[in-house]
Each structure stands twice: as structure tokens, then as C-alpha cells.
Amino acid sequence: MTQRHDSTAEPPPEAGEPAVPLEFAAFCELHRPRYLSYARVWLPDPDRAAGAVQQAFAEIAVQWRELLGSSNPTAHAWQILRDTVGDHTRQSGPLSGPVDERAHPGGQQRPGAQDRPGRPADDDLAILHYVVGLAAPEIADVIGTDTASVAGRLRRTMLREASGW
């Protein structure tokens, strides 16, 4: 006798398609849009941005078991993404092209390849907030920290930038 309504049954993977842990698939589905939005700030070519995110997820997949055993898997995955996007940015050379006035008020150029290496992580929070449009709780979910920490770091970043005006 078979159970026709077995909710635990999953379709078998396609031929040649490796089985992916359900937790990893859920992690990718949750974070892919935000990771891609972040990557597009640094890599305006959609194919390059998607490639960087795909490479980051491949690295996260390789380290998945270790990440799950860490104290903060989301933070480690975020660091892998930052490093991967940074590598792709350095490989692509200086950015050129039109300036997006919404993302770069005053006509300042987008962040260039020379700006990415060594940029403080708080600058990435500002990018996620002001350019990508994420609220502090969403940023906290993406980078693996608490909302209060994100809010405080965003304030510090804004004060640091304001003092340089």
C-alpha cells in the first residue's frame, strides 16, 4: 500500500543534479536576492554580479557543514560573499559608465575597484541601507548580527561621513 498524500516525500533530484541539503537550499533562497543587490552595487554588469554571488554560494556550499557548526553561520556566509565580491571587483578594474544619481547623490562615481579592498564593514552596512534599501532588521538578518548593532553602526558611519563634508 502506498501513501498518496505523504507530505514528507520529495521528488528525486534530476539526473546528474546533486542532492542539496534542504537547509542550504532555504538559506540560498532567503539570501540570494539581497546578496545579488549588494553585488550589483560593486559589479554593475548583471552577469558579473550573478557570477560572483553564484561563486560565493558555491564556496558556502563547500563549507556548509563547518558553517553550521560555527557560532554564527550567517555572519561567516556574509564574509564569504564580501570576499568574493571584492575579488571580482578587483578583477574587473575601475568602473565606468553613467552615474546613478539615486545611488550616488551629487554625481559622485560608484565605488570603484580601488575603493573596495579594505573598506570598512560599516560602509557595507551603509550600502545595504542607503543604496540597496534594506532596513536595519533586514541588514541584521543578512549579515548575521542583531538589529541594535546594525543601527548603531549605521549611525557611526553617518556621523563619520558627515564630519568629512
Secondary structure, 3 states (H helix, E strand, C coil): CCCCCCCCCCCCCCCCCCCCCHHHHHHHHHHHHHHHHHHHHHCCCHHHHHHHHHHHHHHHHHCHHHHHCCCCHHHHHHHHHHHHHHHHHHHHCCCCCCCCCCCCHHHCCCCCCCCCCCCCHHHHHHHHHHHCCCCHHHHHHHHCCCHHHHHHHHHHHHHHHHHCC
